[in-house]
Amino acid sequence: MSAWMKPVDRQPETGFRRALYAYRVGMKWLSFLIFGLGTLFLALAALPALRLLLHPKERFQRLARRMLFYSMRFFVWIMRFLRVVEVRVEDRAAYAGLHSKILVANHPSLLDVVILISLVPNADCIVNAKLLRNIVSGVIRHLYIPNSVEFDRLLRLCDQSLKHGNCLIIFPEGTRTPRRGKAGIKKGAARLALFSGCGVAPVHIGGTDKYGLGKGDPWTGFNPADKYVYSLRMLEEISPRKYAGLPEAAAARRLTGDIKDALGL
């Protein structure tokens, strides 16, 4: 069992550790308040203004994604400054140089997509349609692809985005990894790779326990031993050409299995 999946059920016992724990929880809340206010500004002011000024839509989306990239980098910097998060990335330049790739990753915490967007300037995402009903809906409507659309149309939208040079971030589990057990893995990323012909770039997200950011964790929780450390490692690209000649269903099954093995899911 990897470090971030180990159950953490209690706060530290010593006085100093308790104070440090309370500080980290408070700074986590402050960070998400800043994130919410920043998202409101982007959704209600910055992105609509940019959309009015920039045409066609593809030009707007290109610059808006760059804006999100720098915004997420700034947010990650804030969390690092507050000593809540530390991000360790092998070969940052590899992320900045990605074009027309399907980036798949395991999903231990709420911050995974934020960190990945802060590394990939041309990131696109498939997002849960439930997010269209909350604070980030304005950003999603302008830039990202909700998973509520019919699957064939979803494939076409993703393929179009990849053809424009964007990189598509997908969490194959479809949800955050549960602390106990497994969420399973879906075939959507594999089917998209086979449909588009674009390579799959697996990224493993490791580090310290993400208690307080994981699936079903309380908001008052935090790793009692350390700050949140994210260690990101990009693995060998998987080419869909490897499965040429196989029937579509068999190819999707094989590719899904290879993604699962690469990410250790």
C-alpha positions in Angstrom: 0.0 0.0 0.0 1.5 3.4 -1.0 2.2 6.0 1.6 -0.7 8.3 0.7 -3.2 5.5 1.1 -2.3 4.5 4.6 -5.2 5.2 7.0 -4.7 8.3 9.3 -7.3 8.5 12.0 -6.1 10.9 14.7 -4.4 14.2 15.5 -0.9 14.4 16.9 -0.7 14.1 20.7 2.1 16.6 21.7 1.4 20.3 22.2 3.7 21.5 19.4 2.5 18.9 17.0 -1.1 19.9 17.8 -0.4 23.5 17.2 1.4 22.7 13.9 -1.5 20.5 12.9 -4.1 23.3 13.6 -2.0 25.8 11.6 -1.9 23.5 8.6 -5.6 22.9 8.7 -6.2 26.6 9.0 -3.9 27.4 6.1 -5.6 24.7 4.0 -8.9 26.4 4.6 -7.4 29.8 3.8 -5.9 28.4 0.6 -9.3 27.1 -0.6 -10.9 30.4 0.3 -8.3 32.1 -2.0 -8.9 29.5 -4.6 -12.7 30.2 -4.5 -12.3 34.0 -4.7 -9.8 33.6 -7.6 -12.1 31.3 -9.4 -15.0 33.7 -9.0 -12.8 36.5 -10.5 -11.8 34.4 -13.4 -15.4 33.1 -14.1 -17.2 36.4 -13.7 -14.7 39.0 -14.9 -11.4 37.9 -16.5 -12.6 35.1 -18.8 -15.8 36.9 -20.0 -13.8 40.1 -20.8 -11.2 38.0 -22.6 -13.9 36.3 -24.6 -15.3 39.7 -25.7 -11.9 40.9 -26.9 -10.5 37.7 -28.5 -11.9 36.0 -31.6 -12.2 33.3 -32.9 -13.0 31.0 -30.0 -9.9 28.9 -30.5 -7.7 32.0 -29.9 -9.6 32.9 -26.8 -9.3 29.3 -25.4 -5.6 29.2 -26.1 -4.9 32.4 -24.2 -7.5 31.5 -21.5 -5.7 28.2 -20.9 -2.4 30.0 -20.5 -4.2 32.3 -18.0 -5.4 29.3 -16.0 -1.9 27.8 -16.2 -0.4 30.9 -14.5 -3.3 31.1 -12.1 -2.8 27.5 -10.9 1.0 28.1 -10.7 0.3 31.1 -8.4 -2.1 29.1 -6.3 0.4 26.3 -5.8 3.0 28.9 -4.9 0.7 30.3 -2.3 0.2 26.8 -0.7 3.9 26.3 -0.8 4.5 29.7 0.8 2.0 28.8 3.6 4.0 25.6 4.0 0.9 23.4 3.4 2.1 21.8 0.1 5.4 20.8 -1.4 5.5 19.7 -5.1 8.4 17.6 -6.4 8.4 17.1 -10.2 10.8 15.0 -12.2 11.6 16.9 -15.4 9.2 19.9 -15.4 10.3 20.7 -18.9 8.7 17.5 -20.2 5.2 18.8 -19.1 5.7 22.2 -20.6 6.6 20.6 -23.9 3.6 18.2 -24.2 1.4 18.6 -27.2 -1.6 16.5 -28.3 -1.1 14.0 -25.6 -3.6 12.2 -23.3 -2.2 12.7 -19.8 -3.6 10.0 -17.4 -2.9 10.0 -13.7 -4.0 8.4 -10.5 -6.2 10.6 -8.3 -5.3 10.7 -4.6 -6.6 14.2 -3.7 -8.6 17.3 -4.6 -5.4 19.1 -5.7 -4.3 16.7 -8.4 -5.9 18.5 -11.3 -4.7 21.9 -10.0 -1.1 20.7 -9.8 -1.3 19.1 -13.3 -2.8 22.3 -14.9 0.0 24.3 -13.2 2.5 22.2 -15.1 0.9 21.9 -18.5 0.3 25.3 -20.3 -2.2 23.8 -22.8 -4.2 21.6 -20.5 -7.8 20.6 -21.3 -9.9 18.4 -19.0 -12.9 16.2 -18.9 -14.7 17.3 -15.8 -17.6 16.0 -13.7 -20.8 17.7 -14.9 -21.8 18.3 -11.2 -19.2 21.1 -11.2 -21.4 23.0 -13.6 -23.6 23.7 -10.5 -20.9 25.3 -8.3 -18.3 28.1 -8.1 -16.1 26.8 -11.0 -19.0 26.5 -13.5 -18.0 29.7 -15.4 -14.5 28.5 -16.0 -15.7 25.0 -17.1 -18.2 26.4 -19.5 -15.5 28.5 -21.2 -12.7 26.0 -21.4 -13.4 22.3 -20.4 -15.5 19.4 -21.5 -18.3 18.1 -19.2 -18.7 14.3 -18.9 -22.5 14.7 -19.3 -22.4 14.8 -23.1 -23.2 11.7 -25.1 -20.0 9.6 -25.4 -19.6 9.7 -29.2 -19.8 13.5 -29.0 -17.4 13.5 -26.1 -14.9 11.6 -28.2 -15.3 14.1 -31.1 -14.8 17.1 -28.7 -11.7 15.6 -27.2 -10.3 14.7 -30.6 -10.9 18.3 -31.8 -9.1 19.6 -28.7 -6.1 17.3 -29.2 -5.9 18.3 -32.9 -5.5 21.9 -31.7 -2.4 20.8 -29.8 -4.0 20.7 -26.3 -3.2 17.9 -23.8 -6.2 16.2 -22.2 -6.0 15.4 -18.5 -8.0 12.3 -17.5 -8.2 10.4 -14.2 -9.1 6.9 -15.4 -10.6 6.0 -12.0 -13.3 8.6 -12.6 -13.1 9.6 -9.0 -10.6 10.1 -6.2 -8.9 6.9 -5.1 -10.6 5.6 -2.0 -8.5 5.3 1.1 -9.4 1.7 1.4 -10.0 -0.6 -1.6 -9.9 0.5 -5.2 -12.2 2.6 -7.5 -11.5 0.5 -10.6 -10.5 2.0 -13.9 -12.6 3.1 -16.9 -11.9 2.6 -20.6 -12.6 6.1 -21.7 -8.9 7.2 -21.9 -8.0 4.1 -23.9 -11.0 4.5 -26.3 -10.0 8.2 -26.8 -6.4 7.3 -27.6 -7.5 4.7 -30.1 -10.0 7.1 -31.7 -7.6 10.0 -31.9 -4.3 8.2 -32.5 -2.7 10.3 -29.8 -0.2 8.9 -27.3 -1.0 8.3 -23.6 1.4 9.9 -21.1 1.0 8.3 -17.7 1.8 10.4 -14.6 2.1 8.8 -11.2 1.2 11.1 -8.2 2.8 10.0 -5.0 4.2 11.6 -1.9 2.9 11.8 1.7 -0.6 10.9 2.9 -3.3 13.3 1.5 -5.6 12.8 4.5 -8.0 15.8 4.5 -8.0 16.0 0.7 -8.9 12.4 -0.2 -12.3 10.8 -0.9 -14.5 10.8 2.2 -11.9 12.6 4.4 -13.1 15.3 6.8 -12.3 19.0 6.0 -10.8 19.2 9.5 -8.3 16.5 8.6 -4.6 16.8 7.7 -1.6 14.5 7.5 -0.5 14.6 11.2 3.2 13.9 10.4 4.0 16.2 7.6 2.7 18.7 5.1 1.2 17.5 1.8 4.1 16.4 -0.5 3.3 15.7 -4.1 5.9 13.7 -6.0 5.1 13.5 -9.8 6.8 11.2 -12.2 6.0 11.0 -15.9 6.2 7.4 -17.1 7.0 6.0 -20.5 4.4 7.0 -23.2 2.0 4.4 -24.4 1.4 4.5 -28.2 -2.0 3.4 -29.5 -0.2 2.1 -32.6 0.9 -0.8 -30.3 -2.6 -2.2 -30.6 -3.1 -1.9 -34.3 -4.7 -4.9 -35.8 -6.7 -5.8 -32.7 -10.5 -5.6 -32.6 -11.6 -2.3 -31.1 -12.9 -3.8 -27.9 -9.8 -6.0 -27.4 -7.5 -3.0 -28.1 -9.3 -0.8 -25.6 -9.1 -3.6 -23.0 -5.4 -4.1 -23.5 -4.6 -0.4 -23.5 -6.7 0.1 -20.3 -4.8 -2.7 -18.7 -1.5 -1.1 -19.6 -2.6 2.2 -18.2 -3.7 0.5 -15.0 -0.3 -1.3 -14.7 1.7 1.9 -15.4 -0.1 3.8 -12.7 -0.2 0.9 -10.2 -4.0 1.1 -9.9 
